[in-house]
Amino acid sequence: MLDAGVRAANHYAKGSEMDPVKNVNTPTPKASTQKRSNGQGSIYYVVNKQGRRILKASIFDINGKRRVKSFKKKSDAEDWLSDQKRARQHGENTYATNPKMTVAEFLCGWVESQYNNDQSNTQRFYKNAIKNHIVPALGNIKAATLTTKSIESLLRDMAARHLGAGTLRSVKAALSAAYNDAVRLGDLTRNPTKNLKMPDVQVKPTKPLPRSDWEKIYIEAAKDPYMHARIEVAGMLGLRPGEALGLKWSDLNIEESTIQIVRQVQRIKGTGLVIKAVKQKKERTLAISNVTIQILLTHKRYQTLQKAAWTEDLDLIFPNSLGKLLDEKADRNSFKDLLKIAGTPNYELYQLRKTAFTAMASQTDLKTLMEFTGHSQVSTVMNSYVFATSESMAKAVNGMDQLRPKKS
């Protein structure tokens, strides 16, 4: 027969939130001497199968689910109850919705559900980081228990394998975005990337073209109306490749000397080429010069002669040979052919965007420059699109010469 103390302790172990009792065989101070009001939780002792007394605390969370945790000290139990009550008062969840879900299950489900076809590039960016780097190293860990230390260990290992800073940032970005969403929705309680320290890996951004090579490319492009117009919007206006391919003649306003950037062309896996909103979801109207307008109109006149071979007319400024959407890969190949003819090193078409904004930075104010780029963060533009050049440095030195104090 169990004595009264053991029977009472076992009763508490089954879920009762009654006042704690004293084991009659082993005198032990009560875990609590005061009755708690409703919703404040309880601290009590239970006896396990081995006859050991265990201090526990219990409370109902924001979802009305009873949470129980074991402690060695009463002060720790009281602190835990205080944290639980504080979270409940602020409408915060303190437990993962699915505590058994692995990092692989969590991230793969997140990236499929949070990004639609309008964000295919962003989805592909995160998928690559998840599939190639995160899942192989951390995929089997429970998503709710992933630690900052584990992520930092992965990043250090990637740096040791000489992976680029961009690849490391993609891993952090994927984890940070996924956990931010999960915490916001109450599925997880913490984001392990919050205080993450990145390895010291030098960033090597692609730079604008040297002035001499840019001149060779532009002069060679000017021999063909199509390429002249294409290089003009890339290297003088700084349009993204997808934005350039999405331009329509109806976007050009000759009277006001402006052109609207309202769409881009992208390839979606399983769908093909589609027209989408611009990257930052912010349409912009850019002022253009009369020279740019004349270059575009010359291209339009030559384009009219080619329409006999078209199967469709979408009003595109830069369509394919049939008048339909042009693939970015074909666009890049045309640029590579131009580089060979111009006799320059092998550059990326996207570098013309950086070439344009590096030059523009010396000709206008920051607010205007931001409008042309389509970015809302100054740091992004200044760190990734504007670079010091030999010309800008020479201009700075000459300017300082004019400011040198002179003898009276």
C-alpha positions as CSV (number, residue, x, y, z in Angstrom):
1,M,0.0,0.0,0.0
2,L,1.2,3.5,-0.8
3,D,1.3,5.9,2.1
4,A,-0.7,9.1,1.8
5,G,2.2,11.3,0.8
6,V,3.2,9.1,-2.2
7,R,-0.4,8.8,-3.3
8,A,-0.8,12.6,-3.2
9,A,2.5,13.2,-5.1
10,N,1.4,10.7,-7.8
11,H,-1.9,12.6,-8.0
12,Y,0.0,15.8,-8.8
13,A,2.2,14.0,-11.4
14,K,-1.0,13.2,-13.4
15,G,-1.7,16.9,-14.0
16,S,-3.3,18.4,-10.9
17,E,-2.3,22.0,-10.1
18,M,-3.0,21.7,-6.3
19,D,-0.8,23.0,-3.6
20,P,2.5,21.1,-3.1
21,V,2.7,18.5,-0.4
22,K,5.4,17.3,1.9
23,N,6.8,13.8,1.6
24,V,6.1,12.2,5.0
25,N,9.2,10.0,4.9
26,T,11.7,12.7,3.7
27,P,11.1,16.1,5.1
28,T,11.4,18.6,2.4
29,P,10.4,22.3,2.3
30,K,7.3,23.0,0.3
31,A,7.8,24.3,-3.2
32,S,5.3,27.0,-2.5
33,T,3.6,28.2,0.7
34,Q,1.2,30.6,-1.0
35,K,-1.8,29.9,-3.1
36,R,-1.5,31.4,-6.5
37,S,-4.5,33.1,-8.2
38,N,-6.0,31.7,-11.4
39,G,-3.7,31.9,-14.4
40,Q,-0.5,32.4,-12.3
41,G,0.6,28.8,-12.7
42,S,1.8,26.3,-10.0
43,I,5.0,25.1,-8.5
44,Y,4.9,21.6,-6.9
45,Y,6.7,18.3,-6.3
46,V,6.1,14.9,-7.9
47,V,7.6,11.5,-7.2
48,N,8.8,9.6,-10.2
49,K,9.0,5.9,-10.7
50,Q,12.3,5.7,-9.0
51,G,10.9,7.4,-5.9
52,R,12.8,10.7,-6.5
53,R,11.1,14.0,-5.7
54,I,11.1,16.4,-8.7
55,L,10.2,20.0,-8.6
56,K,7.9,21.1,-11.4
57,A,6.1,24.2,-12.6
58,S,3.0,24.4,-14.8
59,I,1.0,27.1,-16.5
60,F,-1.4,27.5,-19.4
61,D,0.1,29.2,-22.5
62,I,-1.6,31.6,-24.9
63,N,-3.2,28.8,-26.8
64,G,-4.8,27.4,-23.6
65,K,-2.4,24.4,-23.5
66,R,-0.9,23.4,-20.2
67,R,2.9,23.6,-20.2
68,V,5.0,21.8,-17.6
69,K,8.8,22.0,-16.9
70,S,11.1,20.4,-14.3
71,F,13.6,22.5,-12.2
72,K,16.3,22.0,-9.6
73,K,15.7,25.3,-7.8
74,K,12.4,27.0,-6.8
75,S,13.9,30.4,-8.0
76,D,14.4,29.0,-11.5
77,A,10.8,27.7,-11.5
78,E,9.5,31.1,-10.5
79,D,11.6,32.9,-13.2
80,W,10.2,30.5,-15.8
81,L,6.6,31.2,-14.7
82,S,7.3,34.9,-14.9
83,D,8.6,34.6,-18.5
84,Q,5.6,32.5,-19.5
85,K,3.1,35.0,-18.0
86,R,4.9,37.9,-19.7
87,A,4.8,36.2,-23.1
88,R,1.1,35.4,-22.6
89,Q,0.3,39.0,-21.8
90,H,2.1,40.1,-24.9
91,G,0.3,37.5,-27.1
92,E,3.5,35.6,-27.8
93,N,3.9,31.9,-28.3
94,T,6.5,30.2,-26.1
95,Y,6.5,26.7,-27.8
96,A,6.9,25.6,-31.3
97,T,3.7,24.5,-33.1
98,N,5.5,21.4,-34.3
99,P,8.5,20.7,-32.1
100,K,9.4,17.5,-34.0
101,M,9.8,19.3,-37.4
102,T,13.3,19.2,-38.7
103,V,15.2,22.2,-40.3
104,A,14.9,20.5,-43.7
105,E,11.1,20.1,-43.4
106,F,10.7,23.6,-42.0
107,L,12.8,25.4,-44.7
108,C,11.5,23.4,-47.7
109,G,7.9,24.0,-46.6
110,W,8.5,27.7,-46.0
111,V,10.2,28.4,-49.3
112,E,7.4,26.7,-51.3
113,S,4.6,28.5,-49.4
114,Q,6.0,32.0,-49.0
115,Y,7.0,32.8,-52.6
116,N,4.8,32.7,-55.7
117,N,5.6,33.1,-59.4
118,D,6.0,36.8,-59.0
119,Q,9.0,36.2,-56.8
120,S,10.6,33.3,-58.6
121,N,14.1,34.7,-58.5
122,T,13.9,35.2,-54.8
123,Q,12.5,31.7,-54.3
124,R,15.3,30.3,-56.5
125,F,17.9,32.2,-54.5
126,Y,16.6,30.8,-51.2
127,K,16.2,27.3,-52.6
128,N,19.8,27.1,-53.8
129,A,21.0,28.1,-50.3
130,I,18.7,25.6,-48.6
131,K,19.3,22.6,-50.9
132,N,23.1,23.0,-51.4
133,H,24.3,24.3,-48.0
134,I,21.8,24.3,-45.2
135,V,20.0,20.9,-45.5
136,P,23.2,18.8,-45.9
137,A,24.7,20.3,-42.7
138,L,21.7,21.1,-40.5
139,G,18.7,19.4,-42.1
140,N,18.2,16.7,-39.4
141,I,18.2,19.1,-36.5
142,K,14.9,20.0,-35.0
143,A,13.9,23.4,-36.3
144,A,12.8,24.6,-32.8
145,T,16.2,23.7,-31.3
146,L,18.6,25.0,-34.0
147,T,21.2,27.2,-32.2
148,T,23.2,30.3,-33.3
149,K,26.3,28.3,-32.5
150,S,25.4,25.6,-35.1
151,I,24.7,28.1,-37.8
152,E,28.0,29.9,-37.1
153,S,29.8,26.6,-37.3
154,L,28.3,26.0,-40.7
155,L,29.3,29.4,-41.9
156,R,32.9,29.0,-40.7
157,D,33.1,25.6,-42.4
158,M,31.9,27.2,-45.7
159,A,34.4,30.0,-45.3
160,A,37.2,27.4,-44.7
161,R,36.1,25.8,-48.1
162,H,36.7,29.2,-49.7
163,L,33.1,29.8,-50.6
164,G,32.4,33.4,-51.5
165,A,30.9,36.0,-49.2
166,G,27.7,36.1,-51.4
167,T,27.1,32.4,-50.8
168,L,27.5,32.8,-47.0
169,R,25.1,35.7,-47.1
170,S,22.6,33.7,-49.0
171,V,22.6,31.0,-46.2
172,K,22.1,33.6,-43.5
173,A,19.4,35.4,-45.6
174,A,17.4,32.2,-46.1
175,L,17.6,31.2,-42.4
176,S,16.8,34.7,-41.2
177,A,13.8,35.1,-43.5
178,A,12.3,31.7,-42.7
179,Y,12.7,32.1,-38.9
180,N,11.4,35.7,-38.9
181,D,8.2,34.5,-40.6
182,A,7.9,31.5,-38.3
183,V,8.3,33.7,-35.2
184,R,5.9,36.3,-36.6
185,L,3.2,33.7,-37.2
186,G,3.8,32.0,-33.8
187,D,5.1,28.7,-35.2
188,L,8.5,29.1,-33.5
189,T,9.5,31.1,-30.5
190,R,13.0,32.4,-31.5
191,N,15.2,33.3,-34.4
192,P,18.7,31.8,-34.0
193,T,20.1,34.2,-36.6
194,K,19.2,37.3,-34.5
195,N,22.7,37.7,-33.0
196,L,24.6,35.8,-35.6
197,K,28.2,36.7,-36.2
198,M,29.4,36.3,-39.8
199,P,32.9,35.0,-40.6
200,D,35.3,37.6,-41.8
201,V,35.2,36.9,-45.5
202,Q,36.1,39.6,-48.0
203,V,33.4,40.7,-50.3
204,K,34.4,40.9,-54.0
205,P,31.6,42.7,-55.8
206,T,31.7,43.0,-59.6
207,K,32.8,46.4,-60.6
208,P,31.9,48.8,-63.4
209,L,33.8,48.6,-66.7
210,P,37.0,50.6,-67.1
211,R,36.4,53.7,-69.1
212,S,38.5,52.6,-72.1
213,D,36.7,49.3,-72.5
214,W,33.3,50.9,-72.0
215,E,34.1,53.3,-74.9
216,K,35.1,50.5,-77.2
217,I,31.9,48.5,-76.5
218,Y,29.7,51.6,-76.9
219,I,31.3,52.6,-80.2
220,E,31.0,49.1,-81.6
221,A,27.4,48.8,-80.5
222,A,26.6,52.1,-82.3
223,K,27.2,50.4,-85.6
224,D,23.9,48.4,-85.2
225,P,20.6,50.2,-84.3
226,Y,19.4,47.3,-82.1
227,M,22.6,46.9,-80.1
228,H,23.0,50.7,-79.9
229,A,19.6,51.0,-78.2
230,R,20.2,48.0,-76.0
231,I,23.6,49.2,-74.7
232,E,22.2,52.7,-74.3
233,V,19.5,51.6,-71.8
234,A,22.0,49.3,-70.0
235,G,25.1,51.6,-69.8
236,M,23.5,55.0,-69.7
237,L,20.2,54.4,-67.9
238,G,21.3,51.5,-65.8
239,L,18.3,49.3,-66.4
240,R,18.4,45.7,-65.2
241,P,18.5,43.1,-68.1
242,G,15.0,41.9,-67.2
243,E,13.7,45.5,-67.1
244,A,15.2,46.3,-70.5
245,L,13.6,43.2,-72.1
246,G,10.2,44.3,-70.6
247,L,10.2,47.7,-72.2
248,K,7.4,48.6,-74.6
249,W,7.2,51.4,-77.0
250,S,4.2,52.7,-75.1
251,D,6.5,53.3,-72.1
252,L,8.4,56.0,-74.1
253,N,7.0,59.5,-73.8
254,I,8.7,61.6,-76.5
255,E,6.9,64.9,-75.5
256,E,8.0,64.7,-71.9
257,S,11.3,63.0,-72.6
258,T,10.7,60.1,-70.1
259,I,10.5,56.4,-70.1
260,Q,8.5,54.2,-67.7
261,I,10.0,51.1,-66.0
262,V,6.9,49.1,-65.0
263,R,7.7,45.4,-65.8
264,Q,10.5,42.9,-66.3
265,V,10.8,39.6,-68.2
266,Q,11.9,36.5,-66.3
267,R,11.9,32.8,-67.0
268,I,10.0,30.6,-64.5
269,K,10.7,26.9,-64.3
270,G,7.9,24.9,-65.8
271,T,6.2,28.0,-67.3
272,G,8.8,29.7,-69.5
273,L,9.2,33.5,-70.1
274,V,6.7,35.7,-68.4
275,I,6.1,39.4,-67.7
276,K,6.3,40.4,-64.1
277,A,6.4,43.4,-61.9
278,V,9.7,45.1,-61.4
279,K,12.0,43.8,-58.7
280,Q,11.2,46.3,-55.9
281,K,7.5,46.4,-56.8
282,K,8.0,50.1,-57.5
283,E,7.3,51.5,-60.9
284,R,9.5,54.5,-61.8
285,T,9.6,57.1,-64.5
286,L,13.1,58.1,-65.7
287,A,14.0,61.3,-67.5
288,I,16.0,60.6,-70.7
289,S,17.9,62.9,-73.0
290,N,17.1,63.7,-76.6
291,V,20.1,61.7,-77.7
292,T,18.6,58.6,-76.0
293,I,15.3,59.2,-77.7
294,Q,16.9,59.5,-81.1
295,I,18.8,56.2,-80.6
296,L,15.6,54.4,-79.6
297,L,13.7,55.9,-82.6
298,T,16.4,54.9,-85.0
299,H,16.1,51.3,-83.6
300,K,12.3,51.5,-84.0
301,R,12.6,52.4,-87.7
302,Y,14.9,49.4,-88.4
303,Q,12.6,47.2,-86.3
304,T,9.6,48.1,-88.5
305,L,11.5,46.5,-91.5
306,Q,11.8,43.2,-89.6
307,K,8.1,42.9,-88.6
308,A,7.3,40.9,-91.7
309,A,9.0,37.9,-90.1
310,W,7.2,38.3,-86.7
311,T,4.5,35.9,-85.6
312,E,3.3,38.2,-82.8
313,D,3.7,41.9,-81.9
314,L,3.8,42.6,-78.2
315,D,4.9,46.3,-78.7
316,L,8.3,45.3,-77.2
317,I,11.4,47.5,-77.7
318,F,13.7,44.4,-77.5
319,P,11.8,41.3,-78.7
320,N,13.2,38.2,-80.2
321,S,13.3,37.5,-83.9
322,L,9.6,36.6,-83.9
323,G,8.4,39.6,-81.9
324,K,7.9,37.6,-78.7
325,L,9.6,37.9,-75.3
326,L,13.4,37.6,-75.5
327,D,15.2,35.2,-73.1
328,E,17.9,36.8,-70.9
329,K,20.3,34.0,-72.0
330,A,20.0,35.1,-75.6
331,D,20.4,38.7,-74.5
332,R,23.6,37.9,-72.7
333,N,25.0,35.9,-75.7
334,S,24.5,38.9,-77.9
335,F,26.5,41.0,-75.5
336,K,29.2,38.4,-75.4
337,D,29.4,38.6,-79.2
338,L,29.7,42.3,-79.0
339,L,32.6,42.0,-76.6
340,K,34.5,39.8,-79.0
341,I,34.1,42.2,-81.8
342,A,35.0,45.2,-79.6
343,G,38.2,43.3,-78.5
344,T,37.6,43.8,-74.7
345,P,37.9,41.3,-71.8
346,N,34.8,39.1,-70.9
347,Y,32.4,41.2,-68.9
348,E,28.9,40.5,-67.6
349,L,26.0,42.5,-69.0
350,Y,24.9,43.4,-65.5
351,Q,28.2,45.3,-65.0
352,L,26.8,48.0,-67.4
353,R,24.3,48.9,-64.6
354,K,27.2,49.6,-62.3
355,T,29.0,51.4,-65.0
356,A,26.0,53.7,-65.5
357,F,25.5,54.5,-61.8
358,T,29.2,55.0,-61.0
359,A,29.3,57.6,-63.7
360,M,25.9,59.1,-62.8
361,A,27.0,59.5,-59.1
362,S,29.4,62.3,-60.2
363,Q,26.7,64.1,-62.1
364,T,23.7,64.3,-59.8
365,D,22.5,64.2,-56.3
366,L,21.9,61.0,-54.2
367,K,18.1,61.3,-54.3
368,T,18.0,61.4,-58.1
369,L,20.5,58.5,-58.3
370,M,18.3,56.4,-56.0
371,E,15.3,57.0,-58.3
372,F,17.3,55.7,-61.3
373,T,18.4,52.6,-59.5
374,G,15.0,51.6,-58.2
375,H,16.5,50.8,-54.8
376,S,15.2,52.3,-51.5
377,Q,18.4,51.6,-49.4
378,V,21.2,54.1,-49.8
379,S,23.7,51.5,-48.4
380,T,22.8,49.1,-51.2
381,V,23.4,51.6,-53.9
382,M,26.6,53.0,-52.4
383,N,28.1,49.6,-51.6
384,S,27.1,47.7,-54.7
385,Y,26.6,50.2,-57.6
386,V,28.8,53.2,-57.0
387,F,32.6,52.8,-57.1
388,A,35.6,55.1,-57.1
389,T,37.3,55.3,-60.5
390,S,40.6,56.7,-61.7
391,E,38.6,59.6,-63.2
392,S,36.6,60.3,-60.1
393,M,39.8,60.2,-57.9
394,A,41.6,62.6,-60.4
395,K,38.6,64.9,-60.2
396,A,38.8,64.9,-56.4
397,V,42.5,65.6,-56.4
398,N,42.1,68.5,-58.9
399,G,39.2,69.9,-56.9
400,M,41.3,69.8,-53.7
401,D,44.0,71.7,-55.6
402,Q,41.6,74.5,-56.1
403,L,40.9,74.6,-52.4
404,R,44.5,74.7,-51.3
405,P,45.3,77.8,-49.2
406,K,47.3,80.4,-51.1
407,K,49.6,83.1,-50.0
408,S,48.0,86.5,-50.0
